[in-house]
Every structure is written in structure tokens, then in C-alpha cells.
Amino acid sequence: MFVHRRDVQIQWGDCDPANIVYYPRYFEMFDDSTSIMFEAAGFSKQDIVRKYGLVGIPMVDTRAKFYIPSTHGDWITIESRVESFKRSSFEVTHKVYKGERLAIEAFETRVLVGHDPADPARLKSAPVPEEIVEKFLKG
């Protein structure tokens, strides 16, 4: 299974007045981590959209469990992986570590979306290309 890791230093602007990362900032980091993971696997989101005639790959569900807070200057490691694929969607998990300790577990569901061939003004889910499934599940 393809796994991507990246180190991120917490910046002043990530934190609230108590110097703890304001939780929506993590979701921005997770969104970036998904894009970076796809690029590292050889599939930039822009290329996927263009190659397969998609409109985008929106997030339709997200949630997180927070265990350990982070503050300005901390270094965290975000480990991202695609856990499963369905016809037009996929599940991503992000695990955030502070050193060896698990700080956050986050989950997102994304769907590939294109124009509906029957009505181009409408959007419709699109199948996940097999080459993407193979790369992520086989590494």
C-alpha cells in the first residue's frame, strides 16, 4: 500500500490565542497532504482532472480525533494513505505524529466528479481509473 509522509512545522498563524493549533488549520493540512500524496504517486490532481475529464475531486465527508495538541514551532509528521476505493470514491486516512506519539487520526472521503454526459450542466460521479487504484493499493 502506498503511504506518504511529510514533516510540517506549526506556524504562528496556525495557532489560536492559547497557542494551540486552531483545528480548521489541520483540515487545510490534510487537504494539502492528499494532493501531495497523489503527486508523489505520480498523479497530480490537475493532471487527473485534465486526463479524465473531471471537474474535481471534492471532499464529501471528513472527521478527526484529536489526542495531543500542537503549538507554534512544533514539528509534526503527517502520514497519509488511501485505505480503500469504491467505484467513484476513495477513503483517505491521515495520522499525525509528534515524535513517536499519535496526535491526530483524520479521515476523509473524496469523490471523482465530472459533467453528466446526459446533461452537461449537471455534475455526476466518475469511476476511479484502474491505474490509480493499482498504484495506491499495490504501492
Contacts in CASP RR format, 6 or more apart in sequence:
PFRMAT RR
TARGET T0000
AUTHOR 0000-0000-0000
METHOD contacts of the structure
MODEL  1
MFVHRRDVQIQWGDCDPANIVYYPRYFEMFDDSTSIMFEAAGFSKQDIVR
KYGLVGIPMVDTRAKFYIPSTHGDWITIESRVESFKRSSFEVTHKVYKGE
RLAIEAFETRVLVGHDPADPARLKSAPVPEEIVEKFLKG
1 81 0 8 1.000
1 82 0 8 1.000
1 136 0 8 1.000
1 137 0 8 1.000
1 138 0 8 1.000
1 139 0 8 1.000
2 37 0 8 1.000
2 41 0 8 1.000
2 81 0 8 1.000
2 82 0 8 1.000
2 135 0 8 1.000
2 136 0 8 1.000
2 137 0 8 1.000
2 138 0 8 1.000
2 139 0 8 1.000
3 79 0 8 1.000
3 80 0 8 1.000
3 81 0 8 1.000
4 33 0 8 1.000
4 36 0 8 1.000
4 37 0 8 1.000
4 40 0 8 1.000
4 41 0 8 1.000
4 79 0 8 1.000
4 80 0 8 1.000
4 81 0 8 1.000
5 77 0 8 1.000
5 78 0 8 1.000
5 79 0 8 1.000
5 80 0 8 1.000
6 33 0 8 1.000
6 36 0 8 1.000
6 77 0 8 1.000
6 78 0 8 1.000
6 80 0 8 1.000
7 75 0 8 1.000
7 76 0 8 1.000
7 77 0 8 1.000
7 78 0 8 1.000
8 29 0 8 1.000
8 75 0 8 1.000
8 76 0 8 1.000
8 77 0 8 1.000
8 78 0 8 1.000
9 73 0 8 1.000
9 74 0 8 1.000
9 75 0 8 1.000
9 76 0 8 1.000
10 21 0 8 1.000
10 70 0 8 1.000
10 71 0 8 1.000
10 72 0 8 1.000
10 73 0 8 1.000
10 74 0 8 1.000
10 75 0 8 1.000
10 76 0 8 1.000
11 72 0 8 1.000
11 73 0 8 1.000
12 72 0 8 1.000
13 25 0 8 1.000
13 72 0 8 1.000
14 21 0 8 1.000
14 22 0 8 1.000
14 25 0 8 1.000
14 72 0 8 1.000
15 21 0 8 1.000
15 22 0 8 1.000
15 71 0 8 1.000
15 72 0 8 1.000
16 22 0 8 1.000
19 71 0 8 1.000
19 72 0 8 1.000
20 69 0 8 1.000
20 70 0 8 1.000
20 71 0 8 1.000
21 69 0 8 1.000
21 70 0 8 1.000
21 71 0 8 1.000
23 64 0 8 1.000
23 66 0 8 1.000
26 64 0 8 1.000
26 96 0 8 1.000
26 104 0 8 1.000
26 106 0 8 1.000
27 62 0 8 1.000
27 64 0 8 1.000
27 106 0 8 1.000
29 78 0 8 1.000
30 62 0 8 1.000
30 64 0 8 1.000
30 78 0 8 1.000
30 80 0 8 1.000
30 92 0 8 1.000
30 94 0 8 1.000
30 106 0 8 1.000
30 108 0 8 1.000
31 59 0 8 1.000
33 78 0 8 1.000
33 80 0 8 1.000
33 94 0 8 1.000
34 80 0 8 1.000
34 92 0 8 1.000
34 94 0 8 1.000
34 108 0 8 1.000
34 110 0 8 1.000
35 44 0 8 1.000
35 45 0 8 1.000
36 80 0 8 1.000
37 80 0 8 1.000
37 81 0 8 1.000
37 82 0 8 1.000
37 92 0 8 1.000
38 44 0 8 1.000
38 45 0 8 1.000
38 48 0 8 1.000
39 45 0 8 1.000
41 132 0 8 1.000
41 135 0 8 1.000
41 136 0 8 1.000
42 135 0 8 1.000
43 132 0 8 1.000
43 135 0 8 1.000
45 56 0 8 1.000
45 57 0 8 1.000
48 54 0 8 1.000
48 57 0 8 1.000
48 112 0 8 1.000
48 129 0 8 1.000
48 132 0 8 1.000
49 55 0 8 1.000
49 56 0 8 1.000
49 57 0 8 1.000
52 112 0 8 1.000
52 126 0 8 1.000
52 129 0 8 1.000
53 114 0 8 1.000
53 115 0 8 1.000
53 126 0 8 1.000
54 112 0 8 1.000
54 113 0 8 1.000
54 114 0 8 1.000
54 126 0 8 1.000
55 113 0 8 1.000
55 114 0 8 1.000
55 115 0 8 1.000
55 123 0 8 1.000
56 112 0 8 1.000
56 113 0 8 1.000
56 114 0 8 1.000
57 110 0 8 1.000
57 111 0 8 1.000
57 112 0 8 1.000
57 113 0 8 1.000
58 110 0 8 1.000
58 111 0 8 1.000
58 113 0 8 1.000
59 108 0 8 1.000
59 109 0 8 1.000
59 110 0 8 1.000
60 89 0 8 1.000
60 109 0 8 1.000
60 110 0 8 1.000
60 111 0 8 1.000
61 107 0 8 1.000
61 108 0 8 1.000
61 109 0 8 1.000
62 106 0 8 1.000
62 107 0 8 1.000
62 108 0 8 1.000
62 109 0 8 1.000
63 106 0 8 1.000
63 107 0 8 1.000
64 104 0 8 1.000
64 105 0 8 1.000
64 106 0 8 1.000
64 107 0 8 1.000
65 104 0 8 1.000
65 105 0 8 1.000
65 106 0 8 1.000
66 103 0 8 1.000
66 104 0 8 1.000
67 101 0 8 1.000
67 102 0 8 1.000
67 103 0 8 1.000
67 104 0 8 1.000
67 105 0 8 1.000
68 98 0 8 1.000
68 101 0 8 1.000
68 102 0 8 1.000
68 103 0 8 1.000
68 104 0 8 1.000
69 103 0 8 1.000
70 76 0 8 1.000
70 96 0 8 1.000
70 98 0 8 1.000
70 103 0 8 1.000
74 98 0 8 1.000
75 98 0 8 1.000
75 99 0 8 1.000
76 96 0 8 1.000
76 97 0 8 1.000
76 98 0 8 1.000
76 103 0 8 1.000
77 96 0 8 1.000
77 97 0 8 1.000
77 99 0 8 1.000
78 94 0 8 1.000
78 95 0 8 1.000
78 96 0 8 1.000
79 94 0 8 1.000
79 95 0 8 1.000
79 96 0 8 1.000
79 97 0 8 1.000
80 92 0 8 1.000
80 93 0 8 1.000
80 94 0 8 1.000
81 92 0 8 1.000
81 93 0 8 1.000
81 136 0 8 1.000
82 90 0 8 1.000
82 91 0 8 1.000
82 92 0 8 1.000
82 136 0 8 1.000
82 137 0 8 1.000
83 90 0 8 1.000
83 91 0 8 1.000
83 92 0 8 1.000
83 93 0 8 1.000
84 90 0 8 1.000
84 91 0 8 1.000
85 91 0 8 1.000
85 128 0 8 1.000
85 132 0 8 1.000
85 133 0 8 1.000
85 136 0 8 1.000
85 137 0 8 1.000
86 128 0 8 1.000
87 125 0 8 1.000
87 127 0 8 1.000
87 128 0 8 1.000
88 111 0 8 1.000
88 112 0 8 1.000
88 125 0 8 1.000
88 126 0 8 1.000
88 127 0 8 1.000
88 128 0 8 1.000
89 109 0 8 1.000
89 110 0 8 1.000
89 111 0 8 1.000
89 112 0 8 1.000
89 125 0 8 1.000
89 128 0 8 1.000
90 109 0 8 1.000
90 110 0 8 1.000
90 128 0 8 1.000
90 136 0 8 1.000
91 107 0 8 1.000
91 108 0 8 1.000
91 109 0 8 1.000
92 107 0 8 1.000
92 108 0 8 1.000
92 109 0 8 1.000
92 110 0 8 1.000
93 105 0 8 1.000
93 106 0 8 1.000
93 107 0 8 1.000
94 104 0 8 1.000
94 105 0 8 1.000
94 106 0 8 1.000
94 107 0 8 1.000
94 108 0 8 1.000
95 102 0 8 1.000
95 104 0 8 1.000
95 105 0 8 1.000
95 106 0 8 1.000
96 102 0 8 1.000
96 103 0 8 1.000
96 104 0 8 1.000
96 105 0 8 1.000
96 106 0 8 1.000
97 103 0 8 1.000
111 125 0 8 1.000
112 125 0 8 1.000
112 126 0 8 1.000
112 127 0 8 1.000
112 128 0 8 1.000
113 123 0 8 1.000
113 124 0 8 1.000
113 125 0 8 1.000
113 126 0 8 1.000
114 123 0 8 1.000
114 124 0 8 1.000
114 125 0 8 1.000
114 126 0 8 1.000
115 121 0 8 1.000
115 122 0 8 1.000
115 123 0 8 1.000
115 124 0 8 1.000
116 122 0 8 1.000
116 123 0 8 1.000
116 124 0 8 1.000
117 124 0 8 1.000
END
